[in-house]
Amino acid sequence: MPRSALGTPVETLDKIRQVAIKRRPPETAEIRVCCGTGCQARGSLDVLEAIKGEVQNLDADGEKPRVKKTGCQGFCEMGTVVLKTPEDFFHCRVKPEDAPAIVHRGSEADESVRKLQFPDPATGEPVNRMQDIPFYRKQKRLVLSRNGSVDPEDILDCIATGGYHALASVLAHTPPEEVIATVEKSGLRGRGGGGFPTGRKWRTCRDAPGAKRYVICNADEGDPGAFMDRSILEGAPHAVLEGMAIGAYAIGARQGFIYVRNEYPLAVERVTLAIAQAGEFGLLGENILGTDFSFSVRVMRGGGAFVCGESTALMASLQGEVGEPRTKYIHTVKSGLWDCPTTLNNVETWANVPIIFEMGADKYASIGSEGSKGTKIFSVVGKCKNTGLVEVPMGITVREIVEDICGGVQNDKQLKAVQTGGPSGGCIPASLADLPVDFDSLTEAGSMMGSGGMIVMDEDTCMVDVAKYFTDFLRKESCGKCTPCREGTDIMYQILCRISKGQGKEEDLELLEEIGKTLKVASLCALGQTAANPVLSTIRYFREEYLQHIRNGVCPAGVCRELLSYSIDPELCKGCGKCVRACPSEAITGEKKKPHVIDAEKCVACGVCYDQCAFNAVQRTSPRKKR
């Protein structure tokens, strides 16, 4: 790139960085308040204002800490989360009234903040520092490192901490071919689900004939329980933009798009602001950092269709057409958006790109397993004690994530399965808890990495019901364009419904497996090709549970309503009336302080009375089917 009047790209950025550093000296103490969507729902904006107010009242002679909002810090179970530097004091479940205790905190043993500290699971003693909390100890936070330290609405805060340095360095020193070679050497694979080698995709796109090229960021995160991409866009939008700019430079694109779900208003707001700020500082737009490289980004909102997470359906939607997939006998890297060569990666993939150029391809490739390099972010939800965002090296085991990081299963119940890969993923049984979490191992086990959703299930989970739930989701989200997916998912759902009612046949399992194999080879896109994973994996690992439903009309987990009945033990019932008030079908009667009775004809087997009873008087049974 030619040298501009301002100097090289690195010199140009360095001038901006010096201004940013003068405004926020690195030695200044900070109070960082998580203001991601989850913590905002718990009142973090009120906490932020309360802390700002308390800081304003500090003695003017002393140096005041800087108060700022950050993106999601990961520990969603403990929100609102507040971090105080330089000590790295960690505070959880913070309320506005806790502001004085945090602002005036001066020691590890400060009693005023004891209730805000995370209790060590082993000793019960409060843990002071973030890095000492088990949830964070085994993580390797590369992509999420900026989420907890940088104000996502302030580009100078980002630049002062190294933001856009990788882009400036690439523009100054690295030809496009070498950029691609570096990404190939790093071993980065797409984090959106397919795991395709990113460098190979970029090279094919660059080599494809055509005058125009595009890059796309897929932020259409539709998996139930998944919020990795949303949190990155909310907390580190500039990292995504920097990665896209490097990718555009590598393949020769001038235009990029971020396709984001309309249900992500905060992500849309922050990435839109980030694009505007980057343009003001010459980091996007014409002649970036004084070079002849130009690149602009637009935000496009999706309507919430799950199928638009598939690349060709997404591109059709971007073009204003119906979001339906097409066959890929010609790949999108050769003929994608408006029939031009197009590189599409998801949010997390783009956010990894600057990291590779900052730390070097070799060092990046040293993290992870043989075929899966780097880290992966998972949104861990379900029946674990500590839910949230977890970034770990590839190759870590399921057990380490569930037990060491997320604290194990709620109420100390037994782990039954972990579902990975979103609704199209599979269920990994507890017997495979030591399975490495990487692309190849999960695929061999009948699941997949997917975008990074991870749902923990305990002993009270019915695997037939799980398969039915995800199959129902997928049949409703199918675009209906191809027959195998449209009809196959619906037939599978009908069979699962029969089994859950005790009306199934043993040959239904063979039929489900046959339909699943057909879907995999005959469906048009990845939605249909992977739609049978929940069914096939649960039959593979929990066949006996299916047979219990079919042969005996029994749901071992006590979940399938049609196979359950409820009664009240008169010896244990205290007549408190709590079950009467909770029952939605008015099926329970009885006088105060006398045993109550459930009318079997009115009972809808919802289980509310079972959950409400404090005396274990409500009995739940799954009677054997009459042969």
N, C-alpha and C positions, 0 to 999 in steps of 0.2 A: 504494500500500500504506500502511496506517496506521502511525504511529510507535508503537513499543512502549516499554515502560518502560526498555529498554536503549538506545533511540535508533533511528535509521534503520538499515536493513540494513547500509549501509556502515559506520556508526559501530560497530555490533555486531561486525562482522567485524574492524574495525580494532583493537578491544580484544583480540580473540584474537590478531591478528597481532603486537601489541606484546609479548604474552607469549612468542610464538614467537621473535621477534627477540632478546629478552633471553636466551633459552636458546641461540640460535645466532647470535651477532653476525656480520654479513655480512663483516666484515674478517678473520675467523678463517680461517687456512689449512686446506685440506681435502685429504685423500687419498681419491679416489673409486674404488671397486673395482666393475667391472661384475659384476653377479650375475644377469644374465639366464640363461635356460635354456642357451644355447650355452656361455657362459663357466663356468657351474656344472658343465657336463659336463667342462670342462677343469680343474676344481679351484679355481675362484675363491673358494669359501667357505673353503678352507684358506688361500688367499692373504690373504683378509680377516682371518682370525684371526691369521695370522703378522704382518701389519702392525699390528694392534691391540696385539699383544704387544710389538712393537718400540717402538711409541709410548709404551706404559706405562713402558718402561725409560728414556725420555728424562730428562734433567736436570729435576728438579721446578721449578727456577727459571725455565726457559724456557717460552714459550707452546707448548703441544702442539697439533699439527694435529688436526683432527677427522677421524676415519676413518668412512666410511659406505659402505654398499652402494648401488648404483644399478641402474637397469634397463639393457637392452641399449644399448650405445653405438654399435652399427652395424657396427663393423669386425670382423665375426665371424671372418674369416680370421686375425686377429692375436690372438685371445683367449688368455689372460685379459688384458683391457685395464685399465690403471690410470692415472688422471689426477691430477696433483698441482697444486693451485692455491696461490697466485694466479698462478704462472708459466705455468700450463697445460702443464706438462711431461707429455708423452705416453709411456707405457711399454706395450709389447706382449709377448705370449707370456710373461707373468710367472709365475714359480713361487714357492712359499712361501719358498724359500731366498733369493729376491731382495729380501725385505722390508727388510733393513738398508740395502741400496744405495738403495732408493727413499726411505725415511724420512730418511736422513742426506744425501740429495742436496742440494747447495747451489749448483750452477752448471750452466751449459749444457754445459760441457766435462768434466763428471765422468766419468772413465774407467770407474768401477765400474758405470755404467748403460749403457755404450755398446751392449752386446749386447741391451739392452731397447728401444733406440730404432729407429724405423722407418727403413730405409735409403732415401734418395732414389733413385728409379729412374734418374735421369739421371746423377747423380754418384757414387752409392754412399755418400755422406756421411750420417751420422745426422741425422734431423730431430727437433728438440726439441719444438716446439709443435704441438698438435693442428691448429690452423688452417692450418699450413704443409704439412701432409701432403696430397698430391694427392687422396687418397680423400675428404677433407672439403672441400677448397678450393672446389669448384664446387657444393657442396650448399647448400641454404637450409633449415636445420633449424628449422622452426616447431613442428610436432607433436612431433618427437623431441628438442627442446631440453631438455625436462624429464627425458627418459630418462637423460641423462648427468650430471644435476646434482642431482636430488632423490631422497631416500630414499623408495621407493614404499610402505614400511611405516610411515611416520611422517607423519601428516597435518599436524603443526605445521611440519615441514620444508617441506611443500607450501605451506602458508598463508604462511609467512615469505617465500617467493619469489613471491608474487602469486596463489597458488591461491585460487579461489572469489571473487576480486575482481569478475570479470565478472558472476557470478551476483548478488552483492550489489548491484552498480551497476544491473543490469537490474531487480531487484525494487524498488529505490529510485526509479528515474527513468523506466523505459521501459514503457509499456503493451504488452500482448501483440501488438496489431496492429502496433505500431512495431517490435517484436522481429522479427516475420516480414518486415516491409518491409526491415529491415537485412540479414537473411540473403539476401533476394532481391537486394538491391543489391550484395552481395558477390560474387554469381555462383557461390556454392558449389554444386557438383554432387556427387551421391552417389558416394562412393569405393568402393562395394561391387561395381561392375561395370557397372551400367546407365547411370550418369551422369545420372540424372534430377535436375532442379533442386530443391535441397533446400527453398528457400523456398516454391516452388509446392506442393510436397507438404505442407508444414506448413499453408499457407493452406487447401488443399482439405480437410484433416483438421479444421481448426478450424471451417470453415463447414458441415461435414457434420452432419446432425441426429443427436441422440443424447445421452443423459444422461451416459454414461461414455465416456472416451477413454483410450487406452493409448499409451505409447511403448516401443519395443523396440530394444535394441542387438543387432545380428546379429554375434556373434563365432564363428560356425560356419565357421571358415576351413578349407576342405577342399582347396584347390588344392595339388597336389604341389609342394614347394619354397617355398611361401609361408609367411611367419611375421611379417608386418607387424602384424596385429591382435593376435596373441599377445604380441608385444614391447611394444606400447602398453599393453595391459592389465597386463603384468608391471611395466612401468617407469613408467607415468603413469596409474594407475587413476582418480585423482581428476579428471584432465582429462576423462575419459569421463563420469564421474558429473556433473560440472559442466555439460557440454554437454547431457546428458540432462535435467537439471533445468531448464535454460533452455528447451529444446524443450518440456518438459511444461508449463511456465508459459505458453509461447506458444500452445499448442493447447488448454490447459485440461484436462490429464491429472493424475491423482493417483497413478497406479501405473505403474511401469516394470519391464521385465524385461531381463536380460542373458542371452541364449541362447549358451552357450559350449560348445565341444567338451570332452567328458570327458577327452580326451587332452592337455589343457592344464592339468595339476594346479597348476603354479605360478601361472598366470594366475587360476585359480579361487581359489586361496588368497589372493592379494594383493587381488583385487577384492572378495572377501568381507570381508576385513579393512578395506578402504577404506570399504565401506558401513557397517560397524559404527562406525568412527571418525567418519565424517561425521554419523552419527546422534547420537553423543555430543556433538558440538560444535554441534548444531542446524542442520546444513547439509543434512540429509535428515530426513524424518519430518514430524511435525505442526508447523505454524506456523514455517516455516523462517526463521531470522534475525529472529524476532519478528513476522513478517507473517502474513497469513491464507492464505498459499500453503503447501499441504502436498503432499509428494511422497515416495514410498518406492520402493525398488528391490529386486528379488529376483533371485538368480542361479539359472538353470535350466540343467541340463547336458544336452547332446545326446549321442546314442549313436554319432555318427561317420558318419551317412549323408550323403553328399555332397549329395543332393537337398534336404536340410533347410537348405541355404544359400539356397534359393528361398523367397521371403517367405511364400507361402501354405502351403507344406509345413512351414516353421518354425512358423507359427502353429498348424497342426494338431498338431504335436508338442508345443507348449506346452500345448495343451488336453488332452493325454493320448491323442491319436488317432494313427493311423498317419501317418507323415510323407510324405504325398502331396500334390502341388499340385492346385489347382483352377483352373478357368477364371477369367479376370479381367474378365469383362464388367461386374462390379461391383468396383471397386478396393478394396484393403484400407484405404485412407485413409477410405473411407466405410463399409465393412463388413469388418472384419478380425478381430482376436482377440475371440472370443465375440460375433461379429457387431457389434462396436462400432467406431467410427472409430479407426484405429490408424496411428501413424507409426513406420515401421521404417527405421533407418539403420544402417550398419555402424560398427565401432569408430572407424575413422579419420575418418569424417564427424562423429561426435559430438565427437571430440577437436579438430576444427577450429573448432567453434562458439565456445568461449571466446576463441580467438585473434581471431576476427572482431570481437568486442566490445571486446577490449583494444586492437587496433590501428586499428579503424575500418573500415567497409565499403569506403570508397574506396581506402584503402591496400592492403587485402587484394586488391581487384579489380585493382590495378595489377600484381600478380604473376601470371605465367602468360601464356597466349595469349588470343586474342580470344574463343574459345568455351569455354575451360577455365581457370578462375581458380584461383589459389593454388598450392600445392605438391602433390606426390604422392609417396608412399613406395613404393619397389620393393624386393622381396627379390631381389637379383641373385645367381644361382647358375649352376652349369654350368662351362663351360670358360674362365672368366675368371680372371685372376691374383688379384684381390682380391674375394672374395665378401662379401656382407653386406647390411645395410639402407641404402638410399640415399634421401634426401629431396631432391627437386629441383623447381625451378619447372616448371610445365606448359609445354610447348613446347620444352624442351631436346631435342636430337637423340639418337637411338639411339647414334650414334658417340661423342658426348660422354660418355654413361653408361658405355659399354663401354671406351673407350680412355682418356679423361681421368680418369675417376673410378675405374674398376675395373682400370686398368692394362693393358688389352688382353687378348688371348687367351693362354692358357697355352702355354708352350714356343714362343712367338712363331709359332704356326701361323696360318693364314688364318681370318678370321671367315667363317662360312658363313651363319648365320642366327641370329636372336634370336626366341624364342617368347615372346609376351606374352599376358597375360589368362588364365593357367591352362590346364587341359586343354581348355577350350572356346575357347581363343584360337587365333590363327594364327601362322604363321612368317614373319617379315619377313626377306627375303634381304639379304645384305651389300650388294647394289647399291642398297638403300634405306636405308643406314645413316644418311643425313642427313635422314631423315624426322622431323618434329617428334613428340614423344611427347605427344599429347593425345587427348581422346576422339574427335574427328572424324577426325583424320588416320589413326589406327590403324584405325578402322572402314572408312575408304575403302580402306585397304591390304589388307583382308580379315582383319584381326585385331581386337582390342579391348583396352581398358584393363584390364578385369577388376578384380580386387581389387588387383593390382599385382605378380603374379609375373612374373619375367623370367629366362628360361633362355638362356644363351649357348652356341652350338653352333659347333664348329670344322670344319675340312675333313674330319675323320674321322667325321663324323656322317652316317648314312644317313637321308634325309628320308622314305623309304618306311617305315623302321623307326620313326621318330618318329611319323608318322601312325598307324601300327599300335598303338604303345604307348598313345597318348592315346585312341584309339578303343576299345581294350580296356578302359581305365579307365572311360570313359563308359558303355559298354554294361553293365558290371558295376554301376555306380552308378545306372543308370536305375531308377526305381521300377517301371517296367513298366505304368503305368496307361494310357498312350496307345500305340496301335499304331505310329505313325510312329517314335517314339523307340525303343520296345522292339525292333521288328523291323529298323528301318533301321540302327541302330548295329551290330547283330549281323551283318547282311548286309554292311555296309561292312567290318567286321573280317574276315569270311571272304574277301572279295575281296582285301584287303590281304595276308592270309596267303598266298594263292595267288601274288600278285605277288612277295612276298619270297622265295618258293621257286623263282621262274623259271617258274611255271606260268600266269602271267596272259596276258590277251589285250588288244590295243590298245583294243577296244571296252569293256573294263572301266573305262577312264578316263571315258568318256562316261556309263557307268552310275553310277559313283561321283558324278559331278557332278549327275546327275539325282536320285539319292537325297538328296544334300546339299540341293538346292533344295526337295525335298519336306519334308525335316525342318524346314527353316527356316519354311515357311509352315503346316505342318500339326501340329506338335508342340504339346503342351499348355502347356509351360513353357519357361523360358529354357535349361534343360539340353539339351532336345532341339532347340530352335531354333538353338542355337549349336554343337551337337555335331559338325557337319560342318566347322567352321572349320579344324581341323588338316589334314583331307584336302583340302578345296578350296584352301586357301592353298598347300600343298605341290605340288599339281598345277599351280596357277597359276604358281608361280615355279620349280618344279623338275621340269617335265614330262619333260625329257630324261632325268633320273635314273630316273623311272618307266619310260620307254621302254627304257633300258639293261637294266633288270631283265626287262622283257617280251620284247624282241626278241633280246637276246644272252645272257640268263641271267647277267648280270654285276651285281654290287653295287660300284659305283665306290668307295665308302667302305670296303669290306671288312668289313661288319658282318653281313649276312644269312648265317647259318651254312650254310644249305642250298646256297648258291652259292659256298662257300669250300672250299679244300683246303689242307692243310699238308704241307710236306716239309722235309727238312734237307739243306742244302748240305754235302757231305762235306769240301769244301775249307775251309769256314769253321768247322765244328764242332770244338771243342776236347775234347769228351768229358768235360765237367765234371759231367754228370749232373743239373744243376739242373732241366732240363726233365723228366727221368724222375721226379724226386721231386714235381714239381708236377702232372703229368698225372693227372687224375681217372679216366681210363678205362684206364690202364696200356697205352697204345697205343705207347709209345716204349721201344725196347730199344737196348742197346749196351754195350760194355765201357768201363771207365774210360780216359780219355785217347785214346779212339778214336771215329771218327765214329758217331753214333747214327742210328737209322732210325725213321720213323713208320709204323705199320701203318694203312693207309687204311681197312681194314674196322672197326677198333676206334675210330678217331678220331671224336670227336663235334664237332670244329671249334669247341671252346670258346675257343681262342686263348690259353690260359694259357701254353703253351710259347713262343708268339710274344712275349708280354709279358715272360717270364722270361729269355729268352736275351740275354746281354750281348754276344754276338759277331755278331749279325745273321745267324746261321746258319739260323734257322727262316724258311722262305719261305712267304708267304701268297699264294695265287693265286685268282682268280675265273675259272675256265675258261669259255669261250664255250659257250653252249648249242648242242647239235647240232640242226640243222634237218632 
